[in-house]
Amino acid sequence: MVPGYEARIVDENFQDVAEGDVGTLLIKGDSICAAYWNKHEKSKSTFLGHWINTDDKYHRDEEGYYYYVGRSNDMLKVGGIWVSPVEVEACLISHPAVLECAVVGATDKDGLVKPKAFVVLKSGYSPDAAMEAELKSYVKTQLAHYKFPRWIEFLDQLPKTATGKVKRYELRQTAP
């Protein structure tokens, strides 16, 4: 920890979560600002008394170390459990056929959120049903079953900003 600062990981009701559970990181310290300029509603959701809501998801291990899981607005709640798109992406990228990918939430026919992957394959690999099945199976063997992407869409390239950041909002618009 940094001297003069405190950290908490809380659930959606701002109650501390159990060790190992994923929650939102709150920070308290003398150098946090008081408000956003001309953004009253954003200030109310971010500044909670002496605490600042980072809007980042973390978990803490038994030794007190904090681990970043992802941005709150990127996280997926699948079957009541938080899923980090970053974790699913890292798994997919470790497959020898995947050049790059992005994972967003998509809604299934029952209205439930599940991971959807947008994948760019390396040269020499075919974006077909067999590759889709192989990638889904691969993720299932590496991560918890509920984290595997239910849909995989192959792209020639991911939409990116001028600075190279993936435009997740564009991908979310194409997800069911």
CORHU-V750663 format. One record per backbone hydrogen bond with DSSP energy under -0.5 kcal/mol. NH is the residue of the N-H (numbers start at 1). CO is the residue of the C=O. Records with the same first field share a line. If there is no record, write none. Layout:
# CORHU-V750663
NH = CO ; CO
This chain:
# CORHU-V750663
5 = 2
6 = 28
8 = 26
10 = 8 ; 24
11 = 15
14 = 11
17 = 9
20 = 60
21 = 18
23 = 58
24 = 10
25 = 56
26 = 8
27 = 52
28 = 6
29 = 50
30 = 4
32 = 29
39 = 36
43 = 39
44 = 40
45 = 41
46 = 42
47 = 43
48 = 46 ; 51
49 = 47
51 = 48
52 = 27
53 = 46
54 = 25 ; 52
57 = 70
58 = 23
59 = 67
61 = 65
64 = 61
67 = 59
69 = 57
70 = 57
72 = 55
74 = 71
75 = 71
76 = 83
78 = 76 ; 81
79 = 77
81 = 78
83 = 76
85 = 83
87 = 84
88 = 84
89 = 85
90 = 86
91 = 87
92 = 88
93 = 89
94 = 90 ; 91
95 = 92
98 = 95
99 = 120
100 = 120
102 = 118
104 = 116
106 = 114
108 = 112
111 = 108
114 = 106
116 = 104
117 = 151
118 = 102
119 = 117 ; 153
120 = 100
121 = 119
122 = 97
125 = 122
128 = 126
132 = 128
133 = 129
134 = 130
135 = 131
136 = 132
137 = 133
138 = 134
139 = 135
140 = 136
141 = 137
142 = 138 ; 139
143 = 139
147 = 144
148 = 145
150 = 115
151 = 115
153 = 117
154 = 152
155 = 119
161 = 165
164 = 161
167 = 159
168 = 166
170 = 167
171 = 167
172 = 168
173 = 169
174 = 170 ; 171
175 = 171
